[in-house]
Amino acid sequence: MKRIWAPWRIEYIEMEKGGGCILCDKPKEKDDAASYILHRGNKNFIILNSYPYNPGHLMIAPYRHLASLEELTDDERDEHFEIVSRSIKVLKQVFKPDGFNIGLNLGKVAGAGIDDHVHTHIVPRWQGDTNFMPVIASVRVIPQALAETYKKLKGKF
């Protein structure tokens, strides 16, 4: 049997679940590099997904703790989707993906890992980036460390 080592996953496995909201807590920490916050807007921010599907997997979230899209004010909504658009431009420049998955998972049954704080995922995609590993072995191989992705993207927004 072959083994694929992913030692960074142990942090997620062992972390205490529950309590607090990561999308509320991270912006308050004020250490953007440690929190992987790439951009702070007036109403929303961009953060790298700590458990990405691909390098450059971003999340855009409002600072306010809201569970649903319709609760956003006009200003929050407008800035949110302007940042989504700008993020796509940056990711195209830096990573040159072949496409994107962009989406919101609203509610636990819709696949939301954080179901009480609305956020948009942007996942860069490349031809051939999906292979047998997730299907057969339930393993996803991410070819770039988060710190390296952060360095490539920081300051581009």
Kinemage of the C-alpha trace (Angstrom):
@kinemage 1
@onewidth
@group {chain A} dominant
@subgroup {mainchain}
@vectorlist {calphas} color= white
{ca met a 1} P 0.000 0.000 0.000
{ca lys a 2} L 1.317 3.447 -0.896
{ca arg a 3} L 1.046 6.268 1.590
{ca ile a 4} L 0.578 9.939 0.925
{ca trp a 5} L 1.681 12.095 3.803
{ca ala a 6} L -0.357 15.213 4.574
{ca pro a 7} L 0.937 16.236 8.007
{ca trp a 8} L -0.717 19.688 7.860
{ca arg a 9} L -4.141 17.969 8.084
{ca ile a 10} L -3.524 16.873 11.691
{ca glu a 11} L -4.097 20.459 12.836
{ca tyr a 12} L -7.645 20.302 11.450
{ca ile a 13} L -8.289 16.796 12.768
{ca glu a 14} L -7.170 17.647 16.303
{ca met a 15} L -8.617 21.139 16.509
{ca glu a 16} L -11.441 21.685 18.952
{ca lys a 17} L -14.650 22.071 17.003
{ca gly a 18} L -17.452 24.394 17.948
{ca gly a 19} L -17.487 27.695 19.725
{ca gly a 20} L -16.845 30.956 17.960
{ca cys a 21} L -16.949 31.710 14.267
{ca ile a 22} L -13.687 31.584 12.324
{ca leu a 23} L -14.969 34.224 9.872
{ca cys a 24} L -15.643 36.570 12.798
{ca asp a 25} L -12.543 35.657 14.816
{ca lys a 26} L -9.807 35.805 12.137
{ca pro a 27} L -10.286 39.485 11.153
{ca lys a 28} L -10.139 40.469 14.836
{ca glu a 29} L -6.709 38.853 15.270
{ca lys a 30} L -5.053 41.700 13.289
{ca asp a 31} L -2.229 39.434 12.059
{ca asp a 32} L -3.249 39.099 8.442
{ca ala a 33} L -0.331 36.877 7.437
{ca ala a 34} L -0.985 34.375 10.239
{ca ser a 35} L -4.716 34.441 9.470
{ca tyr a 36} L -4.183 34.304 5.685
{ca ile a 37} L -6.273 37.437 5.176
{ca leu a 38} L -5.370 38.829 1.754
{ca his a 39} L -7.554 41.936 1.623
{ca arg a 40} L -9.726 43.992 3.947
{ca gly a 41} L -12.526 45.978 2.367
{ca asn a 42} L -14.898 48.263 4.215
{ca lys a 43} L -17.588 45.605 4.624
{ca asn a 44} L -15.949 42.331 3.481
{ca phe a 45} L -12.585 40.599 3.501
{ca ile a 46} L -10.743 37.913 1.520
{ca ile a 47} L -9.208 34.958 3.331
{ca leu a 48} L -7.471 31.860 2.009
{ca asn a 49} L -9.375 28.690 2.758
{ca ser a 50} L -7.189 26.829 5.266
{ca tyr a 51} L -8.336 23.474 3.857
{ca pro a 52} L -8.425 24.265 0.135
{ca tyr a 53} L -9.599 22.221 -2.800
{ca asn a 54} L -6.879 23.831 -4.941
{ca pro a 55} L -4.166 26.475 -4.510
{ca gly a 56} L -5.753 29.919 -4.492
{ca his a 57} L -9.043 28.747 -2.946
{ca leu a 58} L -10.405 32.003 -1.525
{ca met a 59} L -13.354 32.907 0.645
{ca ile a 60} L -14.980 36.336 0.625
{ca ala a 61} L -17.005 37.106 3.743
{ca pro a 62} L -18.683 40.108 5.329
{ca tyr a 63} L -17.364 41.237 8.690
{ca arg a 64} L -20.893 41.071 10.078
{ca his a 65} L -22.024 37.655 11.243
{ca leu a 66} L -24.938 36.855 8.931
{ca ala a 67} L -26.352 33.455 8.029
{ca ser a 68} L -28.071 34.389 4.786
{ca leu a 69} L -27.372 36.355 1.644
{ca glu a 70} L -30.564 38.384 1.869
{ca glu a 71} L -29.464 39.847 5.210
{ca leu a 72} L -26.595 41.738 3.549
{ca thr a 73} L -27.094 45.474 3.193
{ca asp a 74} L -26.860 46.887 -0.320
{ca asp a 75} L -23.356 48.204 0.481
{ca glu a 76} L -22.210 44.837 1.866
{ca arg a 77} L -23.637 42.954 -1.124
{ca asp a 78} L -22.206 45.347 -3.713
{ca glu a 79} L -18.722 45.281 -2.186
{ca his a 80} L -18.900 41.505 -1.701
{ca phe a 81} L -19.489 40.796 -5.364
{ca glu a 82} L -17.086 43.515 -6.512
{ca ile a 83} L -14.421 41.708 -4.462
{ca val a 84} L -15.456 38.377 -6.021
{ca ser a 85} L -14.955 39.924 -9.469
{ca arg a 86} L -11.601 41.459 -8.510
{ca ser a 87} L -10.481 38.134 -7.012
{ca ile a 88} L -11.104 36.358 -10.297
{ca lys a 89} L -8.937 38.916 -12.115
{ca val a 90} L -6.113 38.479 -9.598
{ca leu a 91} L -6.280 34.691 -9.671
{ca lys a 92} L -6.208 34.736 -13.476
{ca gln a 93} L -3.059 36.909 -13.426
{ca val a 94} L -1.225 34.964 -10.734
{ca phe a 95} L -2.233 31.329 -11.308
{ca lys a 96} L -3.590 31.302 -14.882
{ca pro a 97} L -6.355 28.754 -14.169
{ca asp a 98} L -8.481 27.244 -16.919
{ca gly a 99} L -11.699 27.997 -15.041
{ca phe a 100} L -13.313 28.568 -11.637
{ca asn a 101} L -15.886 27.142 -9.290
{ca ile a 102} L -17.590 30.042 -7.540
{ca gly a 103} L -20.341 29.471 -5.047
{ca leu a 104} L -22.162 29.925 -1.804
{ca asn a 105} L -23.274 26.971 0.295
{ca leu a 106} L -26.259 28.328 2.204
{ca gly a 107} L -27.164 25.998 5.049
{ca lys a 108} L -25.660 22.794 6.428
{ca val a 109} L -27.705 20.595 4.049
{ca ala a 110} L -26.279 22.595 1.121
{ca gly a 111} L -22.751 21.642 2.157
{ca ala a 112} L -21.819 24.691 4.233
{ca gly a 113} L -18.982 23.928 6.626
{ca ile a 114} L -19.621 27.305 8.237
{ca asp a 115} L -23.375 27.593 7.930
{ca asp a 116} L -24.015 30.619 10.133
{ca his a 117} L -21.711 33.134 8.384
{ca val a 118} L -22.398 33.691 4.684
{ca his a 119} L -19.334 33.554 2.428
{ca thr a 120} L -18.446 32.973 -1.205
{ca his a 121} L -15.890 30.390 -2.313
{ca ile a 122} L -13.681 30.929 -5.348
{ca val a 123} L -11.788 27.813 -6.422
{ca pro a 124} L -9.367 28.056 -9.364
{ca arg a 125} L -9.504 25.000 -11.636
{ca trp a 126} L -7.041 23.573 -14.147
{ca gln a 127} L -7.513 20.969 -16.824
{ca gly a 128} L -6.595 17.661 -15.190
{ca asp a 129} L -6.615 18.952 -11.586
{ca thr a 130} L -9.064 16.220 -10.625
{ca asn a 131} L -7.868 12.656 -10.736
{ca phe a 132} L -8.607 9.326 -9.122
{ca met a 133} L -7.286 10.299 -5.668
{ca pro a 134} L -10.440 11.962 -4.259
{ca val a 135} L -12.672 9.247 -5.702
{ca ile a 136} L -10.688 6.088 -4.907
{ca ala a 137} L -8.588 7.090 -1.907
{ca ser a 138} L -10.653 9.947 -0.415
{ca val a 139} L -7.471 12.034 -0.592
{ca arg a 140} L -6.988 15.387 -2.269
{ca val a 141} L -3.437 16.396 -3.122
{ca ile a 142} L -2.744 20.130 -2.846
{ca pro a 143} L 0.523 20.969 -4.621
{ca gln a 144} L 1.259 24.254 -2.846
{ca ala a 145} L 1.573 25.253 0.820
{ca leu a 146} L -0.797 27.947 2.091
{ca ala a 147} L 2.076 30.247 3.063
{ca glu a 148} L 3.405 30.132 -0.510
{ca thr a 149} L -0.053 30.831 -1.965
{ca tyr a 150} L -0.410 33.750 0.461
{ca lys a 151} L 2.951 35.215 -0.630
{ca lys a 152} L 1.958 35.014 -4.301
{ca leu a 153} L -1.387 36.748 -3.730
{ca lys a 154} L -0.705 39.269 -0.950
{ca gly a 155} L -0.680 42.837 -2.212
{ca lys a 156} L -2.434 41.980 -5.494
{ca phe a 157} L -5.823 43.255 -4.338
